[in-house]
Amino acid sequence: MRVTKKLLWGSAAAAAALFLSACAPQAGTDGGEGTDGEAAESVTVGVITSETGPLAGYGEQYLEGFRAGLDYATDGTGEVDGTTIEVDYRDDAGNPDTAVTIAKELIGEGVQILAGSASSGVALAVAEQAAQNQVLFISGPAAADALTGINEYTFRSGRQSAQDVATAGTFLDDIEGRKITVFAQNNAFGQGNQAAVEAILGAQGATVDAVLVAEDVTEFTPFAQQVVAGEPDLVFVAWAGATSGAMWQAMSQQGVLDAVPVVTGLGDAATFGAYGEASEQISFLNHYFAGANDSEVNTAMIEAVEEAGGTPDLFTPDGFTAALMIVQAIREGEGTVDGMIEALEGYEFEGPKGTTTVRVGDHALIQEMYQVRLVADGGSFVPELVDTADAEAVAPAEAE
């Protein structure tokens, strides 16, 4: 189904009023039916995400996309079949406890639709509240695989870690019988990536091993040499933090990048200059960048975000897609949460990442992913599309 409507973003005064409009439930304002069985006059959506804290940048990208998506999805009216969409924005600061408190407040005020979450910890906590209180929750950039299928009330508007790992596998023509080495820090993040590669690519016939490096290590030469000595067919790098530059320098100097394809995830634009001399030798899997595709919806999103003074980035489509899903839920949900769930399950639409589908069984969002490289552009680097990974080819295994 093609989404063809757009949404107008209200004035500052109207936006401020939204915080006051979601008070105790009243006929026609709680997301349900009006007093005469007609459509509700207004529906309030509670958006809970990071406006401050360590993930504030991701939250900003999400919100820019969300505003553009609402404008697009209602043709600039701010309404769905006569029902006005009001939005109550709340800052979770990346703290799950704060998010739970906010979610409880919004639900207590009669809000039946929640969206947001840059942090996986926040998303998991809000998903629990959604199930306990039987409200709809559409999570955003949070990538934890555990969100998929966590309960019938939770959907996602972004990708998940399993789709990242599956995209890494597309850099090999045939995974069966190939050796993949995970190069990562020896912490929960690195161990989690190792487990994901073993579960996803190992299940496709790859042999998976790992070179895990203690977080306090600052000299990476011996570890890079260990990778080369292992003669893998592909190296999957999962790394974060201040030592990234030194790690990539060692990988380059020890010939890892010359000897074997090295794949890692390309983050938001702020990270494009972080790879130094290794930049043009790394293969990047990617969720989104502004040049990922030339679809009509992507173009509309980019233009709207830029016109509003923003810059499309890694998680902009997650907000845009959330808005499209919310409009679908309100339009087809007949004023009930159960109806909204039914309206979203199996929903296929054109989003910023092309044809996108909400999987019925576990609410995973099936979407295309990208192979990208960084190319020098003056004194910086910019992403360039290498190939598109088919949505079904990188779909996560269905949660039970």
C-alpha positions as CSV (number, residue, x, y, z in Angstrom):
1,M,0.0,0.0,0.0
2,R,1.4,3.4,-1.0
3,V,1.3,6.2,1.6
4,T,0.3,9.3,-0.3
5,K,-0.8,11.8,2.3
6,K,1.3,14.5,4.0
7,L,1.2,16.3,7.5
8,L,1.5,20.0,8.5
9,W,3.5,20.8,11.5
10,G,1.6,23.1,13.8
11,S,2.7,26.5,15.2
12,A,4.8,26.9,18.3
13,A,1.8,27.9,20.3
14,A,-0.1,24.9,19.2
15,A,2.8,22.6,19.9
16,A,3.0,24.0,23.4
17,A,-0.7,23.4,23.9
18,L,-0.2,19.7,23.2
19,F,1.3,19.2,26.7
20,L,-1.8,20.5,28.2
21,S,-4.3,18.8,25.9
22,A,-3.5,15.2,27.0
23,C,-5.2,15.4,30.4
24,A,-7.6,13.1,31.9
25,P,-9.5,11.0,29.3
26,Q,-12.4,12.8,27.6
27,A,-14.7,11.8,24.9
28,G,-13.0,12.3,21.5
29,T,-9.5,13.0,22.9
30,D,-8.2,9.7,24.1
31,G,-7.6,8.0,20.8
32,G,-11.0,6.2,20.9
33,E,-14.4,6.9,19.3
34,G,-16.3,10.1,19.7
35,T,-19.4,10.3,21.9
36,D,-21.7,9.6,18.9
37,G,-19.7,6.7,17.5
38,E,-17.9,9.2,15.1
39,A,-14.2,9.4,14.7
40,A,-12.4,11.1,17.6
41,E,-11.8,14.9,17.2
42,S,-8.2,14.4,18.2
43,V,-5.6,11.8,19.1
44,T,-2.6,12.5,21.2
45,V,0.7,10.6,20.4
46,G,3.3,10.5,23.1
47,V,6.9,10.7,21.7
48,I,9.5,9.7,24.2
49,T,13.1,9.9,23.0
50,S,16.5,11.4,23.9
51,E,16.5,15.2,23.5
52,T,19.4,15.4,26.0
53,G,21.9,12.8,27.2
54,P,24.5,10.7,25.4
55,L,22.1,9.8,22.5
56,A,20.6,13.3,22.0
57,G,22.0,13.5,18.5
58,Y,20.2,10.3,17.5
59,G,17.1,11.6,19.1
60,E,17.3,14.8,17.1
61,Q,17.6,12.9,13.9
62,Y,14.5,10.8,14.8
63,L,12.5,13.9,15.7
64,E,13.4,15.7,12.4
65,G,12.3,12.7,10.5
66,F,9.1,12.3,12.6
67,R,8.0,15.9,11.9
68,A,8.7,15.5,8.2
69,G,6.8,12.2,8.1
70,L,3.8,13.6,9.9
71,D,3.7,16.5,7.4
72,Y,4.0,14.1,4.5
73,A,1.5,11.5,5.7
74,T,-1.4,14.0,6.2
75,D,-0.9,16.3,3.2
76,G,-0.1,19.2,5.5
77,T,-3.4,19.1,7.3
78,G,-2.3,17.5,10.6
79,E,-5.4,15.4,10.4
80,V,-6.4,11.8,9.5
81,D,-10.0,11.5,8.3
82,G,-11.1,14.5,10.4
83,T,-9.1,13.4,13.5
84,T,-6.4,15.9,14.5
85,I,-3.0,14.4,15.5
86,E,-1.5,16.1,18.5
87,V,2.0,15.2,19.7
88,D,3.3,15.4,23.3
89,Y,7.1,15.4,23.2
90,R,9.0,14.1,26.2
91,D,12.7,13.8,26.9
92,D,13.9,10.5,28.4
93,A,17.6,11.7,28.5
94,G,18.5,8.1,27.6
95,N,17.4,6.9,31.1
96,P,15.0,3.9,31.2
97,D,13.6,4.9,34.6
98,T,12.8,8.4,33.3
99,A,11.1,6.9,30.3
100,V,9.0,4.6,32.3
101,T,7.8,7.5,34.5
102,I,6.9,9.5,31.4
103,A,5.1,6.6,29.8
104,K,3.0,6.0,32.9
105,E,2.1,9.7,33.0
106,L,1.1,9.7,29.4
107,I,-0.9,6.5,29.7
108,G,-2.6,7.9,32.8
109,E,-3.6,10.9,30.7
110,G,-5.3,8.6,28.2
111,V,-2.6,8.4,25.6
112,Q,-2.9,5.1,23.6
113,I,0.0,5.6,21.2
114,L,3.6,5.9,22.2
115,A,6.6,6.3,19.9
116,G,10.3,7.1,20.1
117,S,13.4,5.5,21.8
118,A,17.0,6.0,20.6
119,S,18.2,3.8,23.5
120,S,17.6,0.0,23.5
121,G,17.3,0.1,27.3
122,V,14.6,2.7,27.1
123,A,12.8,0.9,24.3
124,L,12.7,-2.4,26.2
125,A,11.4,-0.6,29.4
126,V,8.6,1.3,27.4
127,A,7.7,-1.9,25.6
128,E,7.0,-3.5,29.0
129,Q,4.7,-0.6,29.9
130,A,2.9,-0.9,26.6
131,A,2.1,-4.5,27.3
132,Q,1.1,-4.0,30.9
133,N,-1.3,-1.1,29.9
134,Q,-2.3,-2.4,26.4
135,V,-1.2,0.7,24.4
136,L,0.5,0.8,21.1
137,F,4.3,1.4,21.1
138,I,6.3,2.1,17.9
139,S,10.0,2.0,18.8
140,G,12.6,4.0,16.8
141,P,16.4,3.8,16.4
142,A,16.8,1.3,19.3
143,A,18.4,-1.8,17.6
144,A,18.2,-4.5,20.2
145,D,16.9,-7.7,18.6
146,A,15.0,-8.4,21.8
147,L,12.4,-5.8,20.9
148,T,11.2,-7.8,17.9
149,G,8.3,-10.0,19.1
150,I,8.6,-8.9,22.7
151,N,4.8,-8.4,22.9
152,E,1.8,-7.8,20.6
153,Y,1.7,-4.1,21.3
154,T,5.3,-3.2,20.3
155,F,6.4,-2.4,16.7
156,R,9.6,-1.0,15.4
157,S,10.2,1.8,12.8
158,G,13.9,1.2,12.4
159,R,16.2,-1.7,11.7
160,Q,17.6,-4.2,14.3
161,S,21.1,-5.6,14.9
162,A,20.3,-8.8,13.1
163,Q,19.8,-6.9,9.9
164,D,23.2,-5.2,10.3
165,V,24.9,-8.6,10.7
166,A,23.0,-10.1,7.8
167,T,24.1,-7.2,5.6
168,A,27.7,-7.9,6.5
169,G,27.2,-11.3,5.1
170,T,26.2,-9.9,1.7
171,F,29.8,-8.8,1.1
172,L,30.6,-12.5,0.5
173,D,29.3,-14.2,-2.6
174,D,28.8,-17.4,-0.8
175,I,28.8,-17.7,3.0
176,E,28.8,-21.6,3.1
177,G,32.3,-22.8,4.3
178,R,33.8,-19.3,4.6
179,K,35.7,-18.2,7.7
180,I,34.5,-14.9,9.4
181,T,36.6,-13.3,12.2
182,V,34.9,-10.9,14.5
183,F,37.3,-8.2,15.7
184,A,35.8,-6.4,18.7
185,Q,36.3,-5.1,22.2
186,N,36.0,-7.7,25.0
187,N,32.9,-6.2,26.5
188,A,29.1,-6.7,26.3
189,F,29.0,-4.8,23.0
190,G,31.7,-6.9,21.4
191,Q,30.6,-10.2,22.8
192,G,27.0,-9.4,21.7
193,N,28.2,-8.8,18.1
194,Q,30.2,-12.0,18.2
195,A,27.1,-13.9,19.3
196,A,25.0,-12.3,16.6
197,V,27.5,-13.2,13.8
198,E,27.7,-16.8,15.1
199,A,23.9,-17.1,15.3
200,I,23.1,-15.5,11.9
201,L,26.1,-16.1,9.6
202,G,27.1,-19.2,11.4
203,A,23.7,-20.6,10.7
204,Q,24.3,-20.0,7.0
205,G,27.4,-22.2,7.0
206,A,30.2,-19.8,8.0
207,T,32.9,-20.7,10.5
208,V,33.1,-17.9,13.0
209,D,35.9,-17.0,15.4
210,A,36.8,-13.8,17.3
211,V,39.7,-11.7,18.3
212,L,38.5,-9.8,21.4
213,V,40.6,-7.0,22.8
214,A,40.4,-5.7,26.4
215,E,39.0,-2.2,26.7
216,D,42.1,-0.8,28.3
217,V,44.4,-1.8,25.4
218,T,46.0,1.0,23.5
219,E,48.5,-0.9,21.3
220,F,46.7,-2.9,18.6
221,T,49.5,-4.2,16.5
222,P,49.6,-7.7,17.9
223,F,45.8,-8.1,17.6
224,A,45.9,-6.9,14.0
225,Q,48.7,-9.5,13.3
226,Q,46.5,-12.2,14.9
227,V,43.7,-11.4,12.5
228,V,46.0,-11.7,9.5
229,A,47.5,-14.9,10.8
230,G,44.0,-16.5,11.0
231,E,43.5,-16.1,7.2
232,P,39.8,-15.3,7.4
233,D,37.6,-14.6,4.3
234,L,35.9,-11.7,6.0
235,V,36.6,-9.5,9.1
236,F,33.6,-8.0,10.9
237,V,34.7,-5.1,13.1
238,A,32.5,-4.0,16.0
239,W,34.2,-1.1,17.8
240,A,33.2,2.0,19.7
241,G,35.0,4.7,21.7
242,A,38.1,6.8,21.8
243,T,40.5,4.1,20.7
244,S,38.8,3.7,17.3
245,G,41.4,5.8,15.4
246,A,44.4,3.9,16.8
247,M,42.7,0.6,16.1
248,W,42.0,1.4,12.5
249,Q,45.6,2.7,12.0
250,A,47.0,-0.6,13.3
251,M,44.6,-2.6,11.0
252,S,45.9,-0.5,8.1
253,Q,49.6,-0.7,9.0
254,Q,49.6,-4.4,9.6
255,G,48.1,-5.1,6.2
256,V,44.7,-6.4,7.3
257,L,42.8,-4.1,4.9
258,D,45.0,-5.3,2.0
259,A,44.7,-9.0,2.9
260,V,41.0,-9.5,3.5
261,P,37.7,-7.7,3.1
262,V,36.9,-5.8,6.3
263,V,33.3,-4.8,7.1
264,T,32.0,-2.5,9.8
265,G,28.9,-0.4,10.3
266,L,28.8,3.1,9.0
267,G,27.3,5.4,11.6
268,D,26.0,8.9,11.3
269,A,27.7,11.8,9.5
270,A,29.7,12.8,12.6
271,T,31.7,9.6,12.3
272,F,32.6,9.8,8.6
273,G,36.1,11.3,9.3
274,A,36.9,8.8,12.1
275,Y,38.7,6.2,10.0
276,G,41.7,8.1,8.9
277,E,43.8,6.6,6.1
278,A,41.8,3.4,6.3
279,S,38.6,5.1,5.1
280,E,38.7,4.1,1.5
281,Q,39.7,0.5,2.2
282,I,36.8,-0.4,4.5
283,S,33.5,-1.9,3.4
284,F,30.6,-0.5,5.2
285,L,27.2,-1.9,6.0
286,N,24.7,0.8,6.4
287,H,21.1,1.4,7.6
288,Y,20.7,4.8,5.8
289,F,22.4,7.8,4.4
290,A,20.9,10.6,2.3
291,G,22.1,9.2,-1.0
292,A,21.0,5.6,-0.3
293,N,18.2,5.7,-2.9
294,D,16.4,8.1,-5.2
295,S,12.9,7.1,-4.3
296,E,10.1,9.7,-4.3
297,V,9.5,9.3,-0.5
298,N,13.2,9.6,0.3
299,T,13.5,12.7,-1.8
300,A,10.4,14.2,-0.1
301,M,11.9,13.5,3.4
302,I,15.3,15.0,2.5
303,E,13.7,18.2,1.2
304,A,11.4,18.6,4.2
305,V,14.1,18.1,6.7
306,E,16.5,20.5,5.0
307,E,13.7,23.1,4.5
308,A,13.2,22.9,8.3
309,G,16.9,23.5,8.9
310,G,18.0,20.0,9.6
311,T,20.2,17.5,7.9
312,P,19.0,14.0,7.0
313,D,21.2,11.4,8.7
314,L,21.3,7.8,10.0
315,F,18.1,7.7,12.0
316,T,16.0,10.3,10.2
317,P,14.0,7.6,8.3
318,D,13.1,5.9,11.6
319,G,11.2,9.0,12.7
320,F,9.6,9.4,9.2
321,T,8.5,5.8,9.1
322,A,7.1,6.0,12.6
323,A,4.9,8.8,11.5
324,L,3.7,6.9,8.5
325,M,2.8,3.9,10.7
326,I,1.0,6.1,13.2
327,V,-1.2,7.6,10.5
328,Q,-2.0,4.2,9.2
329,A,-2.9,3.0,12.7
330,I,-5.2,6.0,13.3
331,R,-6.8,5.8,9.8
332,E,-7.5,2.1,9.8
333,G,-7.6,1.3,13.6
334,E,-11.2,2.2,14.2
335,G,-10.3,4.0,17.5
336,T,-9.0,0.9,19.4
337,V,-5.6,-0.4,20.2
338,D,-6.5,-3.8,18.9
339,G,-7.7,-2.2,15.7
340,M,-4.4,-0.3,15.4
341,I,-2.4,-3.5,15.8
342,E,-4.4,-5.2,13.1
343,A,-4.0,-2.2,10.8
344,L,-0.2,-2.4,11.2
345,E,0.4,-6.1,11.0
346,G,1.3,-6.9,7.4
347,Y,1.3,-3.2,6.4
348,E,3.3,-2.7,3.3
349,F,4.2,0.9,2.3
350,E,6.7,3.0,0.4
351,G,9.0,4.6,2.9
352,P,12.3,6.5,2.7
353,K,14.1,3.1,2.3
354,G,11.8,1.8,-0.4
355,T,9.1,-0.8,0.0
356,T,8.9,-1.6,3.7
357,T,6.8,-4.3,5.4
358,V,5.7,-4.8,9.0
359,R,6.0,-8.6,9.5
360,V,2.8,-10.1,10.9
361,G,4.2,-12.6,13.3
362,D,6.7,-10.5,15.3
363,H,6.4,-6.9,14.0
364,A,10.0,-6.8,12.6
365,L,10.3,-4.1,10.0
366,I,11.5,-5.7,6.7
367,Q,13.5,-3.1,4.8
368,E,16.4,-2.9,2.4
369,M,20.0,-2.2,3.7
370,Y,23.1,-0.8,2.0
371,Q,26.7,-1.5,1.1
372,V,28.6,1.7,1.2
373,R,32.1,3.1,0.8
374,L,33.6,6.4,1.9
375,V,35.3,8.5,-0.7
376,A,37.5,11.5,-0.3
377,D,35.7,14.8,-1.0
378,G,38.1,17.7,-0.4
379,G,39.3,17.5,3.2
380,S,36.5,15.1,4.3
381,F,34.9,11.8,3.3
382,V,31.4,11.2,2.0
383,P,29.4,8.0,1.6
384,E,28.8,6.5,-1.8
385,L,26.3,3.6,-2.5
386,V,28.0,0.4,-3.6
387,D,24.9,-2.0,-3.6
388,T,21.5,-2.4,-2.1
389,A,20.8,-5.5,0.0
390,D,17.3,-6.9,-0.7
391,A,14.9,-6.5,2.2
392,E,14.0,-10.2,2.4
393,A,17.6,-11.3,2.0
394,V,18.6,-9.5,5.2
395,A,15.4,-10.1,7.1
396,P,15.9,-11.3,10.7
397,A,14.8,-14.8,11.7
398,E,11.2,-14.6,12.9
399,A,11.0,-14.3,16.7
400,E,9.1,-17.1,18.3
